[in-house]
Amino acid sequence: MEQPMNPQPLIAVRDIEVSSLWYQAILGCQSGHGGSEYERLVFDGQMIMQLHHWDIHEHPHLGNSEYQPYGNGVVLWFQTDSFDETLRRIQLHAAQVLEAPKVNPNANHREVWLRDPDGYVVVIASAYGDLGLPEQT
C-alpha cells in the first residue's frame, strides 16, 4: 500500500535556536535535532517543519537572505485540535499577532495569524468544522 505524503516545510532563518524555541513555544512541538545550522521540529513523533540557517551554503536553492520579506506569498499554516491551548501559548510568549483570533465562516473554524521572528507569516487554525456551524454552499 502506498504511504501518504507528509509535508515537511523547510524555511531559512537567521538564528536556529531563536526560531526553534519560538515554534516550540507557540506550536507546542519539540526539537528533533537541535544545533545552530539545522533543526527538525516534531509533534507526537512526526516531523512537522525544518529550520535551516541562511548562511550554511550546502543548499544553493534556499534563497538569498538579502531579499525580503522572507516567504512573500507563502503562509505557514498549521491545524490544531488544541486551538484554545495554542492561544494561551501565543499570549504567554507575546507572539506578534497580525490578525486576532477570528472565525472563518468559509472553513467553519477559528484561526489566528502571526509573524515569526524572521518575518514569516504563520497561521494556526482549529480543525475544519470546529464551530459546528452549518456548511456554507
LOPAVO-453755 format. One line per 8 residues: number of its first residue (from 0); their letters; for each residue y, x, z of N, C-alpha, C, O, CB. Coordinates in Angstrom, 3 decimals. Atoms other than C-alpha are relative to their C-alpha. Glycine has a CB too. Layout:
// residues N
NUM = A = Y/X/Z/Y/X/Z/Y/X/Z/Y/X/Z/Y/X/Z | ...
//
This chain:
// residues 137
0 = MEQPMNPQ = -1.179/0.839/0.000/0.000/0.000/0.000/1.247/0.887/0.000/1.306/1.896/0.702/-0.004/-0.956/1.219 | -1.235/-0.761/0.095/3.456/1.261/-0.879/0.811/-0.133/1.280/0.929/-1.221/1.845/0.823/-0.463/-1.203 | -0.818/-0.014/-1.203/5.645/2.268/2.058/1.408/-0.500/-0.324/1.886/-0.306/-1.442/0.050/1.418/0.609 | -1.370/0.448/0.252/9.097/0.675/2.452/0.946/1.188/-0.133/0.678/2.268/0.392/0.476/-0.929/1.124 | -1.020/-1.027/0.115/12.158/2.681/1.505/0.962/-0.171/1.174/1.448/-1.273/1.424/0.751/-0.088/-1.378 | -0.898/0.054/-1.147/14.288/3.533/4.539/1.248/0.820/-0.281/1.148/2.013/-0.567/-0.704/0.509/1.272 | -1.217/-0.774/0.204/17.934/4.508/4.129/0.190/1.004/1.128/-0.100/0.709/2.288/1.217/-0.927/-0.100 | -0.289/-1.054/-0.972/18.897/7.744/5.888/1.282/0.692/-0.439/1.248/1.848/-0.861/-1.192/1.026/0.118
8 = PLIAVRDI = -1.243/-0.574/0.516/22.564/8.311/5.026/0.341/1.326/0.668/0.063/1.541/1.848/1.144/-0.976/0.192 | -0.456/-1.295/-0.481/23.965/11.806/5.393/1.494/0.068/-0.271/1.937/-0.173/-1.394/-0.773/1.189/-0.690 | -1.427/-0.196/0.192/27.671/12.400/5.967/0.373/1.412/0.420/-0.237/1.988/1.321/0.814/-1.044/0.797 | -0.518/-1.319/-0.360/29.564/15.677/6.088/1.097/-0.190/1.035/1.958/-1.057/0.888/0.536/0.769/-1.255 | -0.955/0.120/-1.108/31.579/16.188/9.283/0.546/1.373/0.383/-0.039/2.401/0.040/-0.666/-0.672/1.226 | -0.634/-1.249/-0.447/33.887/18.816/10.828/-0.691/0.599/1.217/-0.799/1.820/1.331/1.462/-0.244/0.320 | 0.584/-0.479/-1.253/32.141/19.035/14.217/-1.243/-0.827/0.307/-1.143/-1.983/0.716/1.031/-0.084/1.174 | 1.269/0.708/-0.175/28.474/18.090/14.501/-0.120/-0.567/1.404/-0.472/-1.734/1.573/-1.178/0.931/-0.290
16 = EVSSLWYQ = 0.179/0.455/-1.384/28.465/17.883/18.303/0.892/-1.195/0.322/0.436/-2.158/0.938/0.294/1.141/0.973 | -0.927/1.111/-0.257/31.558/15.631/18.470/-0.490/-1.268/-0.696/-0.549/-2.334/-0.083/1.431/0.358/-0.479 | 0.461/1.168/0.748/30.256/13.311/15.743/-1.310/-0.536/0.561/-1.481/-1.748/0.685/-0.170/0.348/-1.477 | 1.279/0.427/-0.555/26.747/13.236/17.198/0.196/-0.778/1.292/-0.386/-1.847/1.475/-0.902/1.203/0.245 | -0.243/0.695/-1.271/27.999/12.295/20.645/0.682/-1.340/-0.223/0.379/-2.306/0.478/0.851/0.866/0.929 | -0.674/1.269/0.307/30.274/9.605/19.152/-1.011/-1.044/-0.470/-1.041/-2.160/0.048/1.089/0.208/-1.078 | 0.984/0.960/0.517/27.453/7.965/17.186/-1.026/-0.375/1.069/-1.419/-1.537/1.167/-0.716/0.580/-1.229 | 0.940/0.313/-1.079/25.055/8.239/20.127/0.627/-0.997/0.974/-0.025/-1.958/1.384/-0.423/1.290/0.748
24 = AILGCQSG = -0.676/0.876/-0.948/27.617/6.590/22.420/0.208/-1.395/-0.564/0.000/-2.381/0.143/1.330/0.592/0.399 | -0.331/1.294/0.587/28.559/3.801/20.020/-1.247/-0.763/-0.446/-1.352/-1.965/-0.202/0.938/0.189/-1.180 | 1.187/0.684/0.527/25.187/3.032/18.403/-1.153/-0.083/0.996/-2.096/-0.850/0.799/-0.473/0.700/-1.240 | 1.109/-0.001/-0.955/23.001/3.735/21.418/-1.217/0.735/-0.542/-2.348/0.439/-0.157/-0.382/-1.424/0.360 | 1.101/-0.770/0.577/20.915/6.201/19.403/-0.101/1.343/0.719/0.654/1.617/1.651/0.203/0.206/-1.533 | 0.228/-1.293/-0.637/19.645/9.669/20.315/0.015/1.113/-1.045/-0.160/0.886/-2.242/-1.337/0.000/0.768 | 0.082/-1.180/0.844/19.794/13.175/18.935/-1.468/0.249/-0.333/-2.332/0.191/0.542/0.639/1.242/0.700 | 1.357/-0.312/0.417/16.700/14.008/16.927/-0.137/1.436/-0.470/-1.208/1.847/-0.916/-0.435/-0.938/-1.093
32 = HGGSEYER = 0.023/-1.371/0.505/17.618/17.578/16.050/0.944/0.871/0.817/0.508/1.826/1.459/0.385/0.041/-1.493 | -1.000/-0.766/-0.733/20.838/18.894/17.580/0.384/1.274/-0.715/-0.305/1.711/-1.637/-0.502/0.327/1.374 | -0.476/-1.244/0.592/22.797/22.006/16.697/1.399/-0.153/-0.546/1.981/-1.237/-0.503/-0.935/0.456/-1.098 | -1.376/-0.001/0.481/26.110/22.944/15.158/0.110/-0.135/-1.517/1.216/-0.237/-2.047/0.684/1.260/0.439 | -0.032/0.101/1.465/25.114/22.705/11.467/-0.561/-1.316/-0.527/-0.131/-1.797/-1.576/-0.770/1.143/-0.604 | 0.704/1.185/0.498/22.892/19.618/11.160/-0.514/-0.808/1.185/-0.893/-0.252/2.216/-1.175/0.400/-0.947 | 0.503/0.900/-1.036/21.868/16.602/13.219/-0.697/-1.183/-0.639/-0.257/-1.703/-1.665/1.140/-0.481/0.916 | 0.676/1.261/0.347/19.413/13.745/12.845/0.227/-0.941/1.165/0.001/-0.571/2.317/-1.554/0.206/-0.289
40 = LVFDGQMI = -0.156/1.007/-1.033/20.242/10.582/14.757/-1.134/-1.004/-0.133/-1.421/-1.489/-1.227/1.385/-0.700/-0.098 | 1.168/0.880/0.014/17.301/8.393/15.724/0.211/-1.178/0.935/0.916/-1.087/1.940/-1.267/0.771/0.396 | 0.004/1.209/-0.821/16.881/4.907/17.122/-1.432/-0.503/0.029/-2.031/-0.753/-1.017/0.992/-1.099/-0.557 | 1.414/0.398/-0.165/13.493/3.860/18.506/-0.931/0.876/-0.829/-1.881/0.382/-1.437/-0.191/-1.473/-0.397 | 0.849/-0.954/0.705/11.986/6.988/16.951/0.191/0.047/-1.503/-0.479/0.831/-2.175/-1.401/-0.306/0.282 | -0.241/0.078/1.447/13.300/6.152/13.456/1.344/0.647/-0.327/2.358/0.296/0.277/-0.030/-1.480/-0.494 | -1.265/-0.602/0.395/15.931/8.343/11.784/0.878/-1.051/-0.665/0.445/-1.750/-1.581/-0.231/1.199/-0.949 | -0.927/0.978/0.575/18.980/6.211/11.018/1.163/0.655/-0.730/1.846/0.010/-1.525/0.532/-0.906/1.084
48 = MQLHHWDI = -1.164/-0.649/0.580/21.534/8.812/9.983/-0.111/1.503/0.169/-0.775/1.994/1.083/1.294/-0.521/0.641 | -0.039/-1.455/-0.075/22.131/12.503/9.320/1.457/0.461/-0.044/2.295/-0.139/-0.718/-0.823/0.642/-1.160 | -1.320/-0.616/-0.001/25.187/14.645/10.003/-0.155/1.435/-0.485/-1.073/2.139/-0.063/0.660/-0.053/1.421 | 0.069/-1.351/0.533/25.847/17.862/8.111/1.396/0.609/0.065/2.370/-0.040/-0.317/-0.554/0.008/-1.461 | -1.303/-0.653/-0.098/28.655/20.352/8.749/0.533/0.305/-1.390/-0.211/0.744/-2.266/-0.093/1.292/0.836 | -0.628/-0.244/1.304/31.111/20.666/5.857/-0.171/1.433/-0.474/-0.417/1.670/-1.657/1.471/-0.334/0.065 | -0.074/-1.400/0.405/31.140/24.448/5.881/-1.338/0.697/-0.162/-1.369/1.906/-0.391/0.798/0.740/0.980 | 1.322/-0.583/0.229/27.403/25.025/5.597/-0.336/-0.306/-1.457/-0.572/-1.460/-1.814/-1.106/-0.579/1.007
56 = HEHPHLGN = 0.005/0.210/1.453/27.041/25.531/1.856/-1.366/0.053/-0.667/-1.457/0.376/-1.852/0.862/1.007/-0.631 | 1.309/0.017/0.655/23.318/25.261/1.258/-0.176/-1.229/-0.886/-1.114/-1.296/-1.680/-1.108/0.047/1.042 | 0.042/1.214/0.820/24.003/21.845/-0.311/1.321/-0.116/-0.759/2.310/-0.590/-0.200/-0.256/-1.276/0.883 | -1.263/-0.044/0.732/26.620/22.198/-3.069/0.576/-1.373/-0.355/1.714/-1.450/-0.817/-0.188/0.782/-1.248 | -0.474/1.323/0.420/26.924/18.430/-3.644/0.456/-0.875/1.160/0.594/-2.087/0.994/-1.086/-0.711/-0.755 | -0.494/0.770/-1.143/28.110/17.371/-0.172/1.425/-0.491/-0.226/1.832/-1.504/0.343/-0.062/0.842/1.269 | -1.389/0.365/0.219/31.659/17.210/-1.422/0.912/1.123/0.440/0.465/2.227/0.750/0.345/-1.286/0.738 | -1.009/-0.986/-0.334/34.858/19.020/-0.626/0.775/-0.494/1.210/1.353/-1.581/1.172/0.945/0.265/-1.201
64 = SEYQPYGN = -0.669/0.424/-1.231/36.323/18.875/2.878/1.508/-0.143/-0.172/2.171/-0.741/0.675/-0.291/0.987/1.109 | -1.440/0.107/0.244/39.823/19.165/1.375/0.390/-1.373/-0.555/1.542/-1.785/-0.416/0.447/1.092/-0.967 | -0.301/1.305/0.583/39.577/15.776/-0.387/-0.135/-1.069/1.064/-1.183/-1.196/1.697/-0.929/-0.304/-1.197 | 0.038/1.056/-1.014/40.470/12.879/1.891/0.556/-1.274/-0.587/1.283/-1.185/-1.576/0.791/0.404/1.264 | 0.818/0.202/-1.197/39.931/10.230/3.025/-1.476/0.164/-0.308/-1.934/-0.117/-1.415/0.255/-1.380/0.595 | 1.444/-0.165/0.152/36.278/11.020/3.566/-0.643/-1.367/-0.181/-0.275/-2.333/0.487/-0.612/0.738/1.224 | 0.758/1.231/0.183/33.919/8.355/2.296/0.787/-1.135/-0.605/0.399/-2.294/-0.453/-0.544/-0.436/1.289 | -0.794/1.063/0.596/36.595/6.446/0.412/-0.883/-0.873/-0.885/-1.495/-0.391/-1.838/1.173/0.585/-0.812
72 = GVVLWFQT = 0.832/0.932/0.755/34.821/3.374/-0.907/-1.396/-0.172/0.552/-2.167/-0.982/0.037/-0.094/0.445/-1.403 | 1.311/0.109/-0.631/31.768/3.840/1.318/0.192/-0.459/1.438/1.048/0.067/2.150/-0.772/1.355/-0.058 | -0.039/0.471/-1.383/31.215/1.941/4.565/-1.386/0.210/0.592/-2.390/-0.182/-0.003/0.440/-1.513/0.088 | 1.272/-0.181/-0.708/28.507/2.950/7.036/-0.239/-1.260/0.816/0.483/-1.528/1.776/0.011/1.289/0.920 | 0.236/1.337/-0.553/27.028/-0.416/8.028/-1.284/0.018/0.806/-2.337/0.421/0.311/-0.073/-1.073/-1.124 | 1.162/0.054/-0.883/24.679/-0.893/10.962/-0.155/-1.417/0.523/0.824/-2.058/0.902/0.135/1.009/1.174 | 0.310/1.316/-0.552/22.999/-4.104/12.054/-0.721/0.197/1.323/-1.578/1.071/1.450/-0.865/-0.847/-0.991 | 0.614/-0.117/-1.313/22.016/-4.606/15.672/-0.356/-1.361/0.571/0.312/-2.358/0.297/0.924/0.733/0.947
80 = DSFDETLR = 0.353/1.204/-0.752/20.255/-7.199/17.788/0.700/-0.007/1.354/0.578/-0.967/2.115/-1.525/-0.095/0.187 | -0.689/-0.143/-1.292/22.378/-5.989/20.735/1.501/0.120/-0.213/2.123/1.075/0.252/-0.527/1.233/0.771 | -1.416/-0.070/0.352/25.877/-6.765/19.470/0.895/0.045/1.231/1.825/0.850/1.282/0.379/-1.184/-0.866 | -0.846/0.034/-1.197/27.360/-7.601/22.888/-0.056/1.325/0.757/0.966/1.793/1.259/-0.428/-1.149/0.923 | 0.133/-1.310/-0.648/25.994/-4.361/24.380/0.752/1.064/-0.797/1.375/1.950/-0.213/-1.491/0.390/0.143 | -0.729/-0.946/0.839/27.420/-2.434/21.419/1.501/-0.134/0.228/2.209/0.871/0.294/-0.336/-0.222/-1.484 | -1.432/0.197/-0.282/30.843/-3.991/22.050/0.388/0.635/1.326/1.476/1.200/1.436/0.348/-1.497/0.019 | -0.281/-0.650/-1.291/30.661/-2.782/25.663/0.091/1.518/-0.175/0.969/2.160/0.402/-1.099/-0.354/1.041
88 = RIQLHAAQ = -0.044/-1.456/0.226/29.890/0.760/24.469/1.269/0.397/-0.761/1.873/1.426/-0.457/-1.255/0.464/-0.783 | -1.218/-0.269/0.763/32.782/0.626/21.966/1.205/0.029/0.939/2.046/0.925/0.857/0.200/-1.065/-1.110 | -1.105/0.075/-0.950/35.167/-0.400/24.740/-0.058/1.157/1.001/0.966/1.776/1.289/-0.026/-1.343/0.741 | 0.173/-1.071/-0.975/33.768/2.115/27.236/0.435/1.348/-0.561/1.032/2.152/0.156/-1.450/0.069/0.451 | -0.297/-1.293/0.622/34.211/5.011/24.789/1.303/-0.011/-0.802/1.619/0.952/-1.500/-1.144/0.407/-0.903 | -1.319/0.114/0.645/37.586/3.784/23.449/-0.044/0.388/-1.480/0.817/1.120/-1.968/1.019/0.880/0.728 | 0.104/-0.256/1.437/36.432/3.931/19.834/1.177/-0.656/-0.725/1.681/-1.693/-0.293/-1.355/-0.529/-0.560 | -1.101/0.557/0.781/39.141/3.327/17.229/-0.499/-1.228/-0.762/-1.337/-1.114/-1.657/0.584/1.064/-0.983
96 = VLEAPKVN = 0.399/1.260/0.622/38.758/-0.320/16.203/0.982/-0.331/-1.119/2.190/-0.411/-0.897/-0.055/-1.153/1.050 | -0.818/0.381/1.152/40.030/-1.221/12.738/0.146/-1.512/-0.093/1.227/-2.028/-0.379/-0.608/0.547/-1.294 | -0.012/1.464/-0.036/39.088/-4.900/12.925/-0.795/-0.426/1.216/-1.971/-0.093/1.365/-0.593/-0.627/-1.319 | 0.627/0.445/-1.244/38.339/-6.519/16.258/-1.230/-0.852/-0.310/-1.367/-1.367/-1.419/1.007/-0.797/0.867 | 1.175/0.840/0.220/35.051/-8.357/16.698/0.414/-1.364/-0.539/1.307/-2.026/-0.011/-0.802/-0.161/1.301 | -0.333/1.259/0.657/35.120/-11.368/14.441/-1.260/-0.634/-0.560/-2.308/0.003/-0.667/1.038/0.218/-1.119 | 1.098/0.734/0.627/32.891/-13.981/12.909/0.161/0.111/-1.507/1.238/-0.137/-2.049/-0.025/-1.500/0.456 | 0.029/0.017/1.452/31.937/-13.510/9.280/-0.791/-1.242/-0.381/-2.020/-1.234/-0.309/-0.637/1.324/-0.606
104 = PNANHREV = 0.709/1.251/0.284/31.121/-17.074/8.209/-0.929/0.091/-1.207/-1.888/-0.675/-1.300/0.994/-1.104/-0.223 | 0.874/-0.148/1.169/29.584/-15.916/4.910/-1.363/0.548/0.393/-2.383/0.152/-0.171/0.648/0.917/-1.036 | 1.263/-0.593/-0.450/26.942/-13.865/6.721/-0.511/-0.681/1.259/-1.620/-0.402/1.717/0.172/1.498/0.251 | 0.409/0.719/-1.204/26.841/-16.169/9.751/-0.358/0.976/1.120/-1.363/0.827/1.814/-1.193/-0.920/-0.305 | 0.209/-0.978/-1.060/27.154/-13.194/12.080/1.347/0.512/0.501/2.400/0.130/-0.009/-0.877/1.172/-0.498 | -1.195/-0.649/-0.525/29.644/-11.167/14.111/0.021/1.450/-0.476/-1.027/2.052/-0.711/0.043/-0.078/1.557 | -0.119/-1.388/0.407/30.986/-7.776/13.088/1.270/0.603/0.585/2.235/-0.104/0.879/-0.004/0.122/-1.535 | -1.156/-0.768/-0.446/33.392/-5.078/14.282/0.092/1.226/-0.909/-0.920/1.845/-1.238/-0.120/0.411/1.530
112 = WLRDPDGY = -0.246/-1.112/0.916/34.957/-2.398/12.055/0.673/1.125/0.782/1.649/0.893/1.495/0.883/-0.447/-1.217 | -0.464/-1.159/-0.750/35.570/1.107/13.452/0.331/1.159/-0.931/0.008/1.132/-2.119/-1.052/0.429/1.019 | -0.188/-1.263/0.705/36.745/4.557/12.379/-0.625/1.084/0.866/-0.334/1.174/2.059/1.527/0.292/-0.290 | 0.662/-1.065/-0.764/34.594/7.537/13.406/0.925/1.212/0.109/2.009/1.199/-0.475/-1.347/0.403/-0.665 | -0.884/-1.148/-0.201/36.008/10.943/14.445/0.439/0.720/-1.279/1.459/1.408/-1.273/-0.676/0.975/0.884 | -0.374/-0.643/1.260/36.068/12.160/10.809/0.729/-0.934/-0.949/1.113/-0.522/-2.043/-1.224/0.540/-0.679 | -0.719/0.941/0.836/37.715/9.036/9.422/-0.871/-0.926/-0.816/-0.351/-1.765/-1.552/0.874/0.733/-0.900 | 0.886/0.921/0.710/34.634/7.314/8.005/0.109/-1.396/0.613/0.289/-1.535/1.823/-1.470/0.503/0.046
120 = VVVIASAY = -0.003/1.376/-0.480/34.638/3.513/8.262/-1.432/-0.375/0.368/-2.364/-0.157/-0.406/0.586/-0.980/-1.073 | 1.306/0.398/-0.529/31.744/2.172/10.356/0.084/-1.468/0.383/1.014/-1.878/1.078/-0.423/0.886/1.228 | 0.078/1.405/-0.389/30.782/-1.495/10.679/-1.275/-0.196/0.789/-2.339/0.299/0.418/0.044/-0.945/-1.240 | 1.179/0.389/-0.769/28.453/-2.804/13.322/-0.035/-1.521/-0.007/0.924/-2.179/0.397/0.032/0.580/1.479 | 0.134/1.447/0.154/27.175/-6.317/12.700/-1.216/-0.491/0.759/-2.213/0.214/0.911/-0.104/-0.387/-1.485 | 1.179/0.635/-0.592/24.894/-8.679/14.526/-0.905/-0.447/-1.148/-0.511/-0.396/-2.313/0.399/-1.219/0.929 | 0.964/0.418/1.018/21.835/-9.973/12.689/0.518/-1.210/-0.776/1.237/-2.047/-0.230/-1.357/-0.326/0.648 | -0.356/1.166/0.813/22.334/-12.432/9.820/-0.506/-1.266/0.686/-1.652/-1.328/1.132/-0.591/0.119/-1.439
128 = GDLGLPEQ = 0.387/1.249/-0.642/22.302/-15.945/11.225/0.135/0.024/1.510/-0.241/-0.937/2.180/-1.400/-0.331/-0.358 | -0.157/-0.183/-1.437/23.127/-14.653/14.715/0.684/-1.173/0.694/0.373/-1.479/1.845/0.775/1.249/0.261 | -0.800/1.035/-0.634/25.530/-17.512/15.359/-0.634/-1.377/-0.071/-0.167/-2.308/0.586/1.350/-0.044/-0.627 | 0.665/1.293/0.095/23.176/-20.325/14.410/0.807/-1.046/-0.763/0.562/-2.245/-0.636/-0.297/-0.509/1.371 | -0.792/0.923/0.799/25.742/-21.826/12.051/-0.808/-0.415/-1.230/-1.691/0.325/-1.664/1.354/0.645/-0.415 | 0.700/0.375/1.227/24.525/-23.788/9.029/0.359/0.962/-1.124/1.476/1.479/-1.173/0.342/-1.447/-0.403 | -0.237/-0.917/1.118/24.172/-21.670/5.882/1.080/-0.546/-0.906/1.168/-1.752/-1.141/-1.288/0.238/-0.798 | -1.049/0.352/0.957/27.134/-21.651/3.505/-0.630/-0.095/-1.393/-1.520/0.685/-1.731/1.169/1.056/0.022
136 = T = 0.519/0.118/1.370/26.439/-22.796/-0.039/1.070/0.228/-1.012/0.808/0.166/-2.213/-0.623/-1.351/-0.227
//
